Amino acid sequence: MTSPSAFIKELMNQTCVHRYNVSLEQWQVSLIWSFTVSIFCIGGLLGSLFAGSLMSKFGRKQCLLLNNFVAIAGAVLMLLSQKTMSFEMVMVGRLLYGINSGVGLTVHSVYLTECAPKRLRGMVGVTIATFISTGKFFGQLLGISELLGTEKMWPWLLGFNGFTALFQLFTLPFLPESPSFLLLDRGDRQACEKALHRLWGDKDYSREVEEMLEERASLGSVRSHSVLELIQNRTVRWQLLTIVVVFTTVQLCGINAVYFYSFDVFRAAGIPEEKLRFAALGTGLCELCTSLACFVIIESTGKRVLLFRGYMGMSATLILLTVTLYLQGQVSWMPYCSMALIFIFIFFFASGPAGVTAPLPGEIFNQSYKSAAYIVACTLNWTGLFTLGMLFPVLVVSVLLSPQFFLLTEGYLKEQLLKKSVKMCHSLTNCFQMLCFQEQLDYYCFLIFLVFCAVCGIYVRLNVPETKNRTVLEITAEFERMHSKTAASDMKRSTEQKLNGIQIHETKL
């Protein structure tokens, strides 16, 4: 949406002039634009809330197939918006894209983790972040003015998602349904074994089927539990807390803030204004390449280690980036350090949190709680994205620094001068104090994200077991072992206290 933003805002103004003969003011255009951008997150939240029940009812594969029609409908609206002179079509299209993303991210993550063999589950899970990075990069690439980022071609840029939906609609029917869903939800062992042979080749998979049956026996009933039942169940309390911490932090880790400041850093480093879009492509390419590298090393390193190293590395980078941005106007070579730190931060993000977070609920929850866990995770993801989009501009670009503020302040001071008010000097002093406070808040906002990164990294190190080459039952047992230490130590302490009251008499024997 960044590349065609000027054209879409012009469409909003032209629509109102054509219909009502009224030209919108700048603040009105900005308000409509903000709603158009943020409605995507609202759609994502709605999609994630219904994704669990949809994939339990229709299955993983069929749910993904039906979800493509939502994206195609949104793409059609985008393509027709300019010809029909209706910016409302862009809004509705963004909402449909959000619903498609909310459902697709949830169901796609579950489908991949259930179809992948245990030894490759980590690598397959990372492909979610890899293809998200690929989509972001090609979106940036197609959005440049040499391709689709023009006044005539921007509807095709926004409608490009429809072509990817058509591609999945024609190719996904050749793939089988999730083996775990067929066995644990449908109770069809024959269909499960057939799906395993189609996915993994012609071998004997009786051991894998037995592991699924052990999970089914441990559940007693494979009925999908609700979110309320997930919250109330104490046996999965630490798994739920892990999802809350990790998915909240992935949105509040500062990656969007780093992208926000990257243009200012690139300008300070001397990159010409017309070349900034190519520098932005460099950040997207860095994230994509790092995600590909994470795909290679995840099975040898482990997800727990990647999460911990990623967040600790991001914490250290945010500290250094705050210092370099503060000194950027004082030291001539400091912008180059800031530019290098931006790429280092993206490297740590893409090599750990970006690739590990998305498939995590499917690995630490059993079949009956998997849908509810993904609903909680995706709800946190979309809520955090929406909240950050609304609050972050307030942190860095306050109303106090807007042109309207300076105009109002100028008029107020002139009025006070005309009245020869004694309080004029005090008002002027207060205004400059408020401005200085806002300027100081500017790059210190990174310290807020630093807290989230550090807390999440420490939490993962102390409270989350490694999931590499483990079944859900083994991971659940490891959670219980890690968090039963406190109870065991309390029991040992109470036993020692009781033994202290017993007198021991030695005998000759």
Buried (B, 14 or more C-beta within 10 A) or exposed (E): BEBBEEBBBBBBBBBBEEEEEEEBEEEBBEEBBEEBBBBBBBBBBBBBBBBBBBBBEBBBBBBBBBBBEBBBBBBBBBBBBBEEEBBBBBBBBBBBBBBBBBBBBBBBBBBBBBBBEBEEBBBBBBBBBBEBBBBBBBBBBBBBEEEBBBEEBBBBBBBBBBEBBBEBBEEBEEBBBBBBBBBBBEEBBEBBBBBBBBBBEEEEBEEBBEBBBEBBEEBEEBEBBBBEBBEEBEEBBBBBBBBEBBBBBBBBBBBBBBBBBBBBBBBBBEBEEEEBBBBBBBBBBBBBBBBBBBBEBBBEBBBBBBBBBBBBBBBBBBBBBBBBBBBBEEEEEBBBBBBBBBBBBBBBBBBBBBBBBBBBBBBBBBBBBBBBBBBBBBBBBBBBBBEBBEEBEEBBEBEBBEEEBEEEBEEBBEEBEEEEEEEBEEEBEEBEEBBEEBEEEBBEBBEBBBEBBBBBBBBBBEBBBEBBEBBBBBBBEBBEEEBEEEEEEEEEEEEEEEEEEEEEEEEEE
